[in-house]
Amino acid sequence: MKKQKFKLVGFFGALLISFNGISQTNVFDNVIATSPNHNYLEAALIQQGLATALQNPAGTLTVFAPDDAAFTSLATALGTDITGLLALPNLTDILLYHVLGSTVPASGVTNGAIVQPLSPTNTLKLTATGSGNVFVNQAQVSTADLTATNGVVHVLNKVLLPIETVADVAIDNGFSTLVTAVVTAELLPALTDPLSALTVFAPTNTAFDNLATALGTTVTGLLALPNLADILAYHVLGTEVPSTAVTNGAIVQPLSTTNTLKLTVTSTGNVFVNQAQVTSVDINADNGIVHVLGAVVLPVETVADIAIDNGFSTLVTAVVTAELLPAVTNPLANLTVFAPTNDAFTDLADDLGTTVNGLLALPNLADILTYHVLGTEVPSSAVTNGAIVQPLSTTNTLKLTATAGGDVFVNQAQVTTVDLTAFNGVVHVLDAVVLPIETVVDVAIDNGFSTLVTAVATAELLPVLTDPFSEFTVFAPTNAAFNALATALGTDLNGILALPNLADILTYHVVDGTVLSNQLVAGPVGTLSGDDVIVTLTGGVKINDANVTTADVLADNGVVHVIDKVLLSSFLGVNENQENKISVFPNPTENFITIEVKNSTNYSLVDLNGRTLQNGVINNNDNIDLSSLNSGSYILRLSNENGSQNLPIIKK
């Protein structure tokens, strides 16, 4: 057939047509028809009656000529054959889409040029890469500048189709910054592929402007980023996902392999891709779908990725359920996340008598989770003992403890691993979930007990008293009470905080369990220090020699009673040995007590204000008459050559 064709051309083709003595060639007869690799293009042009147009000696044409392999590939992709392609109803439009009405040599191609072919259906998008390759839409120019008198032919490795692509959606809808970025990153070929099925999350011009401002640069600066192509590919999925198919918490892989995208669908119907809200959905193209974003997403390793990549599956599920992925995937944030392990969540569920699913159904789940996040980046080296910091949750503060032994606690939870660094913050691992409840520590903080709070922090007792699953009764001395103690000891508050037994003094003020004022019983009560305090209910409430000035300040893990003195276990201190065994009975008593003692012993009976009411010397089995005393608590002080002892006495 080729030989016959050349014979037919004969005189008119091989010898060329001459005008004014100048030899004339044309892009059809002398380039396409003579090529061994353009049989299908030639047949299509002839069939559609377009050969004549390409033979016009007065033409100024550019023909992008798909080779035979390009037609074969298209037929296969469409599930047909060459005959099927030649039967396409829009074949003329397809062919005209490959022809420009002006002559553009390879040297005239500029990257990102958008040119109108003879087909008015769509434009052609040209790419000239930094490595010297040229693309027309998705098709690469494999041979350039096959010249004829009426134009030039560039050979393509693919057939172009005049469809509306996702690139056209961006061009036609004013996404000028995105289009410029795609051109700069040489990604037009990927987005104009008519056989793709893409989902593009398209940031607006304002989104790019905001990113530039946040990074302290300009849009021009963004276009110069070395990872621009990766950023843009991070906005594209290789499958078509309409808005109806988006599920909350879906983690999907975009064309960029640097990171995944995290999708959020809120209960109110809002959709987020990472931190960026989808502002418009389902702009359809022939090769995919476009959803508009209010921000640019970046393929950085966020604190959310730290949790995902390190097996914190319960935490991740909780964050998804609480619709907090947008907050923790924000690449421009600076966060500190205290991340409870899976076991920590299981322990919490057990403590609450529920399951992990029960935890996920808690109405304050979002508040619990944001209670684990600071809005600033705090590495472990910056944690100071006693720091009280505000997390994203405004319900309560976090109380940090850094012990002398190097352990770190957040409320009651111990930090087991520190400084897992992300682009937008740092993650510290916790062995327990912290809850934003009002603890007895919060009562002290919120009511001006600054010295007590400082003392508790200094003694490293914050983890104990912030435990949400313990119950405490705290007798809380005022600032004035600590000042009075410092004066009595001839020191200052720093001297009090430096006492070697500070922790014992403080735990002497704490009783296990919640004991309201109407539940107090006169007599000795054991404290966390192991020593007893004496409760007196006559004429008001006294704890040892301290008056309860405010009772029943409730907390979620106990109750606080305010007292006007610092309690000292020496109030009932003992200095005895095995030779000085003393017993007193009955106690409580109505009138008399009997003393069992081996040796003659000095005694004094004092009230809780330290006033001496009786004194004298007693021997074994002597009685002391208490009938003249009012009901209440007293202290019997006994001493002899073998030691001393203070005993609480209850008068009924």
C-alpha positions as CSV (number, residue, x, y, z in Angstrom):
1,M,0.0,0.0,0.0
2,K,2.8,2.4,0.9
3,K,4.6,1.7,-2.4
4,Q,1.4,2.2,-4.4
5,K,0.8,5.5,-2.5
6,F,4.2,6.8,-3.4
7,K,3.7,5.8,-7.0
8,L,0.4,7.7,-7.0
9,V,2.1,10.7,-5.5
10,G,4.8,10.3,-8.2
11,F,5.2,13.4,-10.1
12,F,3.1,15.6,-7.7
13,G,4.7,14.4,-4.4
14,A,8.2,13.1,-5.0
15,L,9.1,15.9,-7.4
16,L,7.2,18.4,-5.2
17,I,5.0,21.3,-6.3
18,S,6.8,24.4,-7.3
19,F,5.6,28.0,-6.8
20,N,7.7,30.7,-8.2
21,G,10.5,28.3,-8.6
22,I,10.6,27.3,-4.9
23,S,10.0,23.7,-3.9
24,Q,6.9,23.2,-1.7
25,T,6.4,20.4,0.8
26,N,3.5,19.9,3.3
27,V,3.1,18.2,6.6
28,F,0.8,15.5,5.4
29,D,2.4,14.3,2.2
30,N,6.0,14.8,3.1
31,V,6.0,13.9,6.8
32,I,3.0,11.9,7.9
33,A,2.4,10.0,4.7
34,T,6.0,9.1,4.4
35,S,6.5,8.0,8.0
36,P,6.5,4.2,8.6
37,N,5.1,4.9,12.2
38,H,2.1,7.0,11.4
39,N,-0.1,4.7,9.4
40,Y,-3.1,5.0,11.7
41,L,-2.9,8.8,11.9
42,E,-2.7,8.9,8.1
43,A,-5.7,6.6,7.7
44,A,-7.7,8.7,10.3
45,L,-6.9,11.9,8.5
46,I,-7.9,10.6,5.1
47,Q,-11.1,9.0,6.5
48,Q,-12.2,12.3,8.0
49,G,-11.3,14.3,5.0
50,L,-8.6,16.3,6.8
51,A,-5.6,15.5,4.7
52,T,-6.4,18.3,2.3
53,A,-6.2,20.9,5.1
54,L,-2.7,19.6,6.0
55,Q,-1.7,19.7,2.4
56,N,-2.5,23.4,2.0
57,P,0.7,25.0,0.8
58,A,-0.3,28.3,2.4
59,G,-0.8,26.8,5.8
60,T,1.2,27.6,9.0
61,L,0.6,24.4,11.0
62,T,1.9,22.5,13.9
63,V,0.9,18.9,14.0
64,F,1.4,16.8,17.1
65,A,1.4,13.4,15.5
66,P,0.8,10.3,17.6
67,D,2.6,7.3,16.3
68,D,1.1,3.9,15.7
69,A,2.0,2.6,19.1
70,A,0.1,5.5,20.6
71,F,-3.1,4.5,18.7
72,T,-2.7,0.9,19.7
73,S,-2.3,1.9,23.4
74,L,-5.4,4.0,23.3
75,A,-7.4,1.3,21.7
76,T,-6.4,-1.2,24.3
77,A,-7.2,1.3,27.1
78,L,-10.6,1.9,25.7
79,G,-11.3,-1.8,25.2
80,T,-11.4,-1.6,21.4
81,D,-9.2,-1.8,18.4
82,I,-8.0,0.5,15.6
83,T,-11.3,0.0,13.7
84,G,-13.1,1.0,16.8
85,L,-11.0,4.2,17.2
86,L,-11.7,5.1,13.5
87,A,-15.4,4.7,14.2
88,L,-15.4,7.2,17.1
89,P,-18.1,9.9,16.5
90,N,-15.8,12.7,17.7
91,L,-12.8,11.5,15.7
92,T,-12.6,14.7,13.7
93,D,-12.5,16.7,16.9
94,I,-9.8,14.5,18.3
95,L,-7.7,14.9,15.2
96,L,-8.1,18.7,15.0
97,Y,-7.1,18.7,18.8
98,H,-3.6,17.7,17.6
99,V,-3.2,20.6,15.2
100,L,-2.3,24.3,15.8
101,G,-3.0,27.0,13.3
102,S,0.5,28.4,13.7
103,T,3.9,27.0,13.4
104,V,5.6,26.3,16.8
105,P,9.1,24.7,16.6
106,A,10.4,22.9,19.6
107,S,12.5,26.0,20.5
108,G,9.3,28.0,20.7
109,V,7.6,25.8,23.3
110,T,7.5,27.4,26.8
111,N,6.7,25.5,30.0
112,G,3.0,25.9,31.0
113,A,1.9,27.4,27.7
114,I,-1.8,26.9,27.1
115,V,-2.6,27.0,23.4
116,Q,-5.7,26.7,21.3
117,P,-5.7,24.0,18.6
118,L,-8.0,23.9,15.6
119,S,-10.5,22.0,17.8
120,P,-12.4,24.5,19.9
121,T,-13.3,21.8,22.4
122,N,-10.3,22.3,24.7
123,T,-6.9,23.8,24.9
124,L,-3.5,22.0,24.8
125,K,-1.2,22.3,27.9
126,L,2.5,22.3,27.0
127,T,5.3,21.3,29.4
128,A,9.0,21.8,28.8
129,T,10.9,20.1,31.6
130,G,14.2,21.2,33.1
131,S,15.8,18.0,31.6
132,G,14.7,19.0,28.1
133,N,11.7,16.9,27.6
134,V,8.5,18.3,26.0
135,F,5.0,17.2,26.7
136,V,1.7,18.1,25.1
137,N,-0.9,17.3,27.8
138,Q,0.1,13.8,28.9
139,A,1.9,12.9,25.7
140,Q,5.7,13.2,25.3
141,V,7.3,14.5,22.2
142,S,9.6,11.7,21.0
143,T,10.8,13.5,17.8
144,A,10.6,17.2,17.2
145,D,10.8,19.6,14.3
146,L,10.0,17.5,11.3
147,T,9.6,20.5,9.0
148,A,7.7,21.1,5.9
149,T,7.0,24.3,4.0
150,N,3.6,24.7,5.6
151,G,4.5,23.8,9.1
152,V,6.2,21.4,11.5
153,V,5.4,18.0,12.9
154,H,6.3,16.8,16.4
155,V,5.8,13.1,17.1
156,L,3.9,12.0,20.2
157,N,3.9,8.8,22.1
158,K,0.2,9.1,23.1
159,V,-3.0,10.2,21.6
160,L,-4.5,13.4,22.9
161,L,-8.2,13.7,23.8
162,P,-10.0,17.0,24.1
163,I,-11.7,16.1,27.4
164,E,-12.2,18.2,30.5
165,T,-9.5,17.1,32.9
166,V,-8.8,18.0,36.5
167,A,-6.2,20.5,35.2
168,D,-9.0,22.2,33.1
169,V,-11.2,22.4,36.2
170,A,-8.4,24.3,38.0
171,I,-7.7,26.5,35.0
172,D,-11.4,27.3,34.3
173,N,-12.2,28.0,38.0
174,G,-9.6,30.6,38.8
175,F,-7.1,28.4,40.7
176,S,-4.3,30.4,39.2
177,T,-1.7,29.8,42.0
178,L,-2.3,26.1,41.9
179,V,-2.0,26.0,38.1
180,T,1.2,28.0,38.2
181,A,2.5,25.6,40.9
182,V,1.6,22.5,38.8
183,V,3.3,24.0,35.8
184,T,6.4,24.9,37.8
185,A,6.5,21.4,39.2
186,E,6.1,20.0,35.7
187,L,3.0,18.0,36.7
188,L,0.7,19.0,33.8
189,P,1.3,15.6,32.1
190,A,0.1,13.7,35.1
191,L,-3.1,15.8,35.6
192,T,-4.0,15.9,31.9
193,D,-3.9,12.2,31.3
194,P,-7.4,11.4,29.9
195,L,-7.2,7.8,31.0
196,S,-6.5,8.5,34.7
197,A,-9.1,8.5,37.5
198,L,-7.9,11.2,39.9
199,T,-9.1,13.0,43.0
200,V,-7.6,16.4,43.4
201,F,-7.8,18.4,46.7
202,A,-7.3,21.9,45.2
203,P,-6.2,24.7,47.5
204,T,-7.5,28.1,46.7
205,N,-5.3,31.1,45.9
206,T,-6.0,32.4,49.4
207,A,-4.8,29.1,50.8
208,F,-1.4,29.5,49.1
209,D,-1.2,33.1,50.2
210,N,-1.8,32.0,53.8
211,L,0.8,29.3,53.6
212,A,3.3,31.8,52.2
213,T,2.6,34.2,55.1
214,A,2.9,31.5,57.7
215,L,6.3,30.5,56.2
216,G,7.5,34.1,56.1
217,T,7.8,34.1,52.3
218,T,5.8,34.8,49.2
219,V,4.0,32.7,46.6
220,T,7.2,33.0,44.5
221,G,9.0,31.6,47.5
222,L,6.6,28.7,47.6
223,L,7.1,28.0,43.9
224,A,10.9,27.8,44.6
225,L,10.5,25.1,47.3
226,P,12.6,22.1,46.4
227,N,9.8,19.7,47.4
228,L,7.1,21.6,45.5
229,A,6.2,18.6,43.3
230,D,5.9,16.4,46.4
231,I,3.6,18.9,48.0
232,L,1.4,19.0,45.0
233,A,1.3,15.2,44.5
234,Y,0.3,15.0,48.2
235,H,-3.0,16.7,47.1
236,V,-3.8,14.0,44.5
237,L,-5.3,10.5,44.9
238,G,-4.8,8.0,42.1
239,T,-8.5,6.9,42.4
240,E,-11.7,8.9,42.1
241,V,-13.3,9.6,45.5
242,P,-16.6,11.5,45.4
243,S,-17.6,13.3,48.6
244,T,-20.2,10.6,49.3
245,A,-17.4,8.0,49.6
246,V,-15.4,9.9,52.2
247,T,-15.4,8.2,55.6
248,N,-14.3,9.7,58.9
249,G,-10.8,8.6,59.9
250,A,-9.9,7.2,56.5
251,I,-6.1,7.2,55.9
252,V,-5.4,7.3,52.2
253,Q,-2.3,7.2,50.1
254,P,-1.9,10.1,47.6
255,L,0.4,10.1,44.6
256,S,3.1,11.4,46.9
257,T,4.6,8.5,48.9
258,T,6.0,10.7,51.5
259,N,3.0,10.5,53.8
260,T,-0.7,9.6,53.9
261,L,-3.7,11.9,54.0
262,K,-6.1,11.8,57.0
263,L,-9.7,12.4,56.3
264,T,-12.3,13.7,58.7
265,V,-16.1,13.8,58.3
266,T,-17.6,15.6,61.3
267,S,-21.1,15.0,62.7
268,T,-22.1,18.4,61.3
269,G,-21.2,17.3,57.8
270,N,-17.9,19.2,57.4
271,V,-15.0,17.4,55.6
272,F,-11.3,17.9,56.3
273,V,-8.2,16.6,54.6
274,N,-5.6,16.8,57.3
275,Q,-6.1,20.3,58.7
276,A,-7.7,21.7,55.6
277,Q,-11.4,22.1,55.3
278,V,-13.1,21.1,52.1
279,T,-15.1,24.1,51.0
280,S,-16.6,22.8,47.8
281,V,-17.0,19.2,46.6
282,D,-17.5,17.1,43.5
283,I,-16.4,19.4,40.7
284,N,-16.4,16.7,38.0
285,A,-13.9,16.2,35.3
286,D,-13.6,13.5,32.6
287,N,-10.5,12.1,34.3
288,G,-11.5,12.6,37.9
289,I,-13.0,14.8,40.5
290,V,-11.9,18.0,42.3
291,H,-12.6,19.0,45.9
292,V,-11.7,22.6,47.0
293,L,-9.5,23.1,50.1
294,G,-9.3,26.1,52.4
295,A,-5.6,25.4,53.1
296,V,-2.5,23.7,51.6
297,V,-1.7,20.3,53.1
298,L,2.0,19.4,53.6
299,P,3.4,15.9,53.6
300,V,5.2,16.3,56.9
301,E,5.5,13.9,59.8
302,T,3.0,15.3,62.3
303,V,2.2,14.2,65.9
304,A,-0.7,12.3,64.4
305,D,1.7,10.3,62.3
306,I,3.9,9.6,65.4
307,A,0.8,8.0,67.0
308,I,-0.2,6.1,63.8
309,D,3.3,4.9,63.1
310,N,4.1,3.7,66.6
311,G,1.1,1.6,67.4
312,F,-1.1,4.0,69.5
313,S,-4.2,2.5,67.8
314,T,-6.6,3.3,70.7
315,L,-5.4,6.9,70.9
316,V,-5.7,7.2,67.1
317,T,-9.2,5.8,67.1
318,A,-10.2,8.1,69.9
319,V,-8.8,11.2,68.0
320,V,-10.7,10.1,64.9
321,T,-13.9,9.6,66.9
322,A,-13.5,13.0,68.6
323,E,-12.9,14.6,65.2
324,L,-9.6,16.0,66.3
325,L,-7.4,14.9,63.3
326,P,-7.5,18.4,61.8
327,A,-6.0,19.9,65.0
328,V,-3.1,17.4,65.3
329,T,-2.3,17.3,61.6
330,N,-1.8,21.0,61.3
331,P,1.7,21.3,59.9
332,L,2.0,24.9,61.2
333,A,1.2,24.1,64.8
334,N,3.7,23.6,67.6
335,L,2.2,20.9,69.8
336,T,3.2,18.7,72.8
337,V,1.2,15.5,73.0
338,F,1.2,13.3,76.1
339,A,0.2,10.1,74.4
340,P,-1.4,7.3,76.5
341,T,-0.5,3.8,75.5
342,N,-3.2,1.2,74.5
343,D,-2.7,-0.4,77.9
344,A,-3.4,3.0,79.5
345,F,-6.8,3.2,77.8
346,T,-7.6,-0.4,78.8
347,D,-6.7,0.4,82.4
348,L,-9.0,3.5,82.3
349,A,-11.8,1.5,80.9
350,D,-11.4,-1.1,83.7
351,D,-11.3,1.7,86.3
352,L,-14.6,3.1,84.9
353,G,-16.2,-0.3,84.6
354,T,-16.6,-0.1,80.9
355,T,-14.7,-1.1,77.7
356,V,-12.6,0.9,75.2
357,N,-15.8,1.3,73.1
358,G,-17.4,2.7,76.2
359,L,-14.6,5.3,76.4
360,L,-15.0,6.2,72.8
361,A,-18.7,7.0,73.6
362,L,-17.9,9.3,76.4
363,P,-19.6,12.7,75.8
364,N,-16.4,14.6,76.9
365,L,-14.0,12.5,74.9
366,A,-12.7,15.5,72.9
367,D,-12.1,17.4,76.1
368,I,-10.2,14.4,77.6
369,L,-8.0,14.1,74.5
370,T,-7.3,17.9,74.2
371,Y,-6.3,17.7,77.9
372,H,-3.3,15.7,76.7
373,V,-2.1,18.4,74.2
374,L,-0.2,21.6,74.8
375,G,-0.3,24.4,72.2
376,T,3.5,24.8,72.6
377,E,6.4,22.5,72.0
378,V,7.9,21.3,75.3
379,P,10.8,18.9,75.0
380,S,11.6,16.8,78.1
381,S,14.6,19.0,78.9
382,A,12.3,21.9,79.4
383,V,10.0,20.2,82.0
384,T,10.3,21.8,85.4
385,N,9.0,20.3,88.6
386,G,5.7,21.8,89.7
387,A,5.0,23.5,86.4
388,I,1.3,24.1,85.9
389,V,0.5,24.3,82.2
390,Q,-2.6,25.0,80.2
391,P,-3.5,22.3,77.5
392,L,-5.8,22.9,74.6
393,S,-8.6,21.8,76.9
394,T,-9.6,24.8,79.0
395,T,-11.4,22.6,81.6
396,N,-8.3,22.2,83.8
397,T,-4.5,22.6,83.9
398,L,-1.9,19.9,83.8
399,K,0.5,19.5,86.8
400,L,4.0,18.4,85.9
401,T,6.5,16.7,88.2
402,A,10.2,16.1,87.6
403,T,11.5,14.1,90.4
404,A,15.0,14.1,91.8
405,G,15.4,10.6,90.5
406,G,14.7,11.7,86.9
407,D,11.2,10.5,86.6
408,V,8.6,12.8,84.9
409,F,4.8,12.8,85.7
410,V,1.9,14.5,84.1
411,N,-0.7,14.6,86.9
412,Q,-0.6,11.0,88.1
413,A,0.6,9.5,84.8
414,Q,4.3,8.7,84.4
415,V,6.1,9.6,81.2
416,T,7.7,6.4,79.9
417,T,9.2,7.6,76.7
418,V,10.2,11.2,75.8
419,D,10.9,13.3,72.8
420,L,9.3,11.5,69.8
421,T,9.8,14.4,67.5
422,A,7.5,15.5,64.7
423,F,7.5,18.4,62.2
424,N,4.7,20.1,64.2
425,G,5.6,19.1,67.8
426,V,6.8,16.5,70.2
427,V,5.2,13.4,71.7
428,H,5.8,12.0,75.2
429,V,4.4,8.6,76.1
430,L,2.2,8.2,79.2
431,D,1.4,5.0,81.1
432,A,-2.1,6.4,82.2
433,V,-4.8,8.6,80.8
434,V,-5.1,11.9,82.6
435,L,-8.6,13.3,83.2
436,P,-9.5,17.0,83.4
437,I,-11.3,16.7,86.7
438,E,-11.1,19.0,89.7
439,T,-8.8,17.3,92.2
440,V,-7.9,18.3,95.7
441,V,-4.7,19.9,94.2
442,D,-6.9,22.0,92.0
443,V,-8.9,23.1,95.1
444,A,-5.7,24.3,96.7
445,I,-4.5,26.0,93.4
446,D,-7.8,27.7,92.8
447,N,-8.3,29.0,96.3
448,G,-5.0,30.7,96.9
449,F,-3.1,28.0,98.9
450,S,0.1,28.9,97.0
451,T,2.5,27.8,99.8
452,L,0.8,24.4,100.2
453,V,0.9,23.9,96.4
454,T,4.5,24.8,96.3
455,A,5.3,22.5,99.1
456,V,3.3,19.6,97.5
457,A,5.3,20.1,94.3
458,T,8.6,20.3,96.1
459,A,7.8,17.1,98.0
460,E,6.9,15.5,94.6
461,L,3.4,14.6,95.8
462,L,1.5,16.0,92.8
463,P,1.2,12.6,91.2
464,V,-0.4,11.2,94.3
465,L,-2.9,13.9,94.9
466,T,-4.0,14.3,91.2
467,D,-4.9,10.7,90.8
468,P,-8.5,10.8,89.6
469,F,-9.3,7.3,91.0
470,S,-8.1,8.0,94.5
471,E,-10.1,9.7,97.2
472,F,-8.5,12.0,99.8
473,T,-9.5,14.2,102.7
474,V,-7.0,17.1,102.9
475,F,-6.6,19.3,105.9
476,A,-5.2,22.3,104.0
477,P,-3.1,24.9,106.0
478,T,-3.4,28.5,104.7
479,N,-0.5,30.6,103.6
480,A,-0.6,32.4,107.0
481,A,-0.4,29.0,108.7
482,F,2.9,28.2,106.9
483,N,4.2,31.7,107.7
484,A,3.4,31.1,111.4
485,L,5.3,27.8,111.3
486,A,8.3,29.4,109.6
487,T,8.4,32.1,112.3
488,A,8.1,29.5,115.1
489,L,11.0,27.5,113.6
490,G,13.1,30.7,113.1
491,T,13.2,30.3,109.4
492,D,11.3,31.3,106.3
493,L,9.2,29.5,103.7
494,N,12.3,28.4,101.8
495,G,13.5,26.8,105.1
496,I,10.1,25.0,105.4
497,L,10.4,23.7,101.8
498,A,13.9,22.5,102.6
499,L,12.9,20.4,105.6
500,P,14.0,16.8,105.0
501,N,10.7,15.5,106.3
502,L,8.5,17.8,104.2
503,A,6.8,14.9,102.5
504,D,5.9,13.4,105.9
505,I,4.6,16.7,107.2
506,L,2.4,17.1,104.1
507,T,1.1,13.5,104.1
508,Y,0.2,14.0,107.8
509,H,-2.4,16.4,106.4
510,V,-4.0,13.8,104.2
511,V,-6.5,11.0,105.1
512,D,-7.4,8.2,102.8
513,G,-11.0,8.5,101.6
514,T,-13.5,11.3,101.4
515,V,-14.6,12.3,104.9
516,L,-17.1,15.2,105.0
517,S,-17.3,17.4,108.1
518,N,-20.5,15.7,109.2
519,Q,-18.7,12.4,108.9
520,L,-15.8,13.3,111.2
521,V,-15.6,11.3,114.4
522,A,-13.8,12.6,117.5
523,G,-10.6,10.8,118.2
524,P,-7.5,9.6,116.4
525,V,-7.6,9.3,112.6
526,G,-4.9,7.7,110.6
527,T,-3.1,9.8,107.9
528,L,-1.1,8.9,104.8
529,S,2.1,9.5,106.8
530,G,1.2,6.6,109.1
531,D,0.7,8.9,112.2
532,D,-2.7,9.8,113.7
533,V,-4.3,13.2,114.0
534,I,-6.8,13.9,116.7
535,V,-10.2,15.2,115.7
536,T,-12.1,17.3,118.3
537,L,-15.7,18.2,117.7
538,T,-16.4,20.3,120.8
539,G,-16.8,24.0,120.2
540,G,-16.0,23.7,116.5
541,V,-13.9,21.3,114.6
542,K,-10.2,20.9,115.5
543,I,-7.6,18.7,113.9
544,N,-4.9,18.4,116.6
545,D,-4.5,22.1,117.6
546,A,-5.6,23.5,114.3
547,N,-9.1,25.0,113.8
548,V,-11.1,24.0,110.7
549,T,-12.0,27.4,109.3
550,T,-13.7,26.2,106.1
551,A,-15.1,22.7,105.6
552,D,-16.2,20.6,102.8
553,V,-14.6,22.2,99.7
554,L,-15.4,19.4,97.3
555,A,-13.2,17.9,94.6
556,D,-13.8,15.1,92.2
557,N,-11.3,13.0,94.1
558,G,-12.0,14.0,97.6
559,V,-12.7,16.9,99.9
560,V,-10.6,19.7,101.4
561,H,-11.0,21.2,104.9
562,V,-9.1,24.5,105.5
563,I,-7.2,24.7,108.8
564,D,-5.3,27.6,110.4
565,K,-2.2,25.8,111.5
566,V,0.3,23.4,110.0
567,L,-0.1,20.0,111.6
568,L,3.0,18.4,113.1
569,S,3.1,14.7,114.1
570,S,5.3,15.8,117.0
571,F,2.1,17.1,118.6
572,L,1.6,13.4,119.4
573,G,5.2,12.5,119.3
574,V,6.7,9.6,121.2
575,N,10.1,9.1,122.7
576,E,10.1,5.8,124.6
577,N,11.9,2.5,125.0
578,Q,10.9,-0.9,125.9
579,E,11.3,-0.1,129.7
580,N,8.5,2.5,129.5
581,K,5.4,0.7,128.5
582,I,2.4,2.9,129.4
583,S,-1.3,2.0,129.0
584,V,-4.4,4.2,129.6
585,F,-7.9,2.9,130.0
586,P,-10.8,3.4,129.4
587,N,-10.3,5.7,126.5
588,P,-12.7,7.3,125.5
589,T,-13.9,7.8,129.1
590,E,-16.7,9.6,131.0
591,N,-14.9,10.5,134.3
592,F,-11.7,8.6,135.1
593,I,-8.7,7.1,133.4
594,T,-6.4,4.5,134.9
595,I,-2.6,4.5,134.1
596,E,-0.6,1.4,133.9
597,V,3.1,2.3,134.2
598,K,6.2,0.5,135.6
599,N,7.8,3.5,137.1
600,S,6.8,6.7,138.8
601,T,5.8,9.1,136.0
602,N,5.2,12.8,135.6
603,Y,2.0,13.7,133.8
604,S,0.3,16.8,132.5
605,L,-3.1,17.0,130.8
606,V,-3.4,19.7,128.2
607,D,-6.0,20.9,125.8
608,L,-5.5,21.2,122.1
609,N,-4.5,24.8,122.5
610,G,-1.5,23.6,124.6
611,R,-3.0,24.9,128.0
612,T,-2.1,22.7,131.0
613,L,-5.3,21.7,132.8
614,Q,-3.8,19.2,135.3
615,N,-0.4,17.9,136.3
616,G,1.3,15.8,138.9
617,V,3.0,12.4,139.5
618,I,1.3,9.0,139.1
619,N,2.3,5.5,139.8
620,N,1.0,2.2,138.5
621,N,-2.8,1.9,138.4
622,D,-3.3,5.5,139.6
623,N,-6.5,7.2,138.4
624,I,-6.8,10.7,137.0
625,D,-10.2,12.4,137.5
626,L,-11.5,14.0,134.3
627,S,-15.1,14.7,135.6
628,S,-14.6,18.4,135.6
629,L,-13.6,18.6,132.0
630,N,-15.9,19.3,129.1
631,S,-16.3,16.6,126.4
632,G,-13.6,16.7,123.8
633,S,-10.1,15.7,123.0
634,Y,-7.1,16.2,125.2
635,I,-3.4,15.3,125.3
636,L,-1.9,13.3,128.2
637,R,1.8,13.9,128.3
638,L,3.8,11.4,130.3
639,S,7.5,11.3,131.1
640,N,10.0,9.5,133.4
641,E,13.6,8.5,133.3
642,N,12.9,6.0,130.5
643,G,11.4,8.4,128.0
644,S,8.2,10.3,127.2
645,Q,4.9,9.7,125.5
646,N,1.9,11.8,124.4
647,L,-1.4,10.0,124.3
648,P,-4.8,11.3,122.9
649,I,-7.6,11.2,125.5
650,I,-11.2,11.5,124.5
651,K,-13.7,12.7,127.2
652,K,-17.3,11.7,126.4
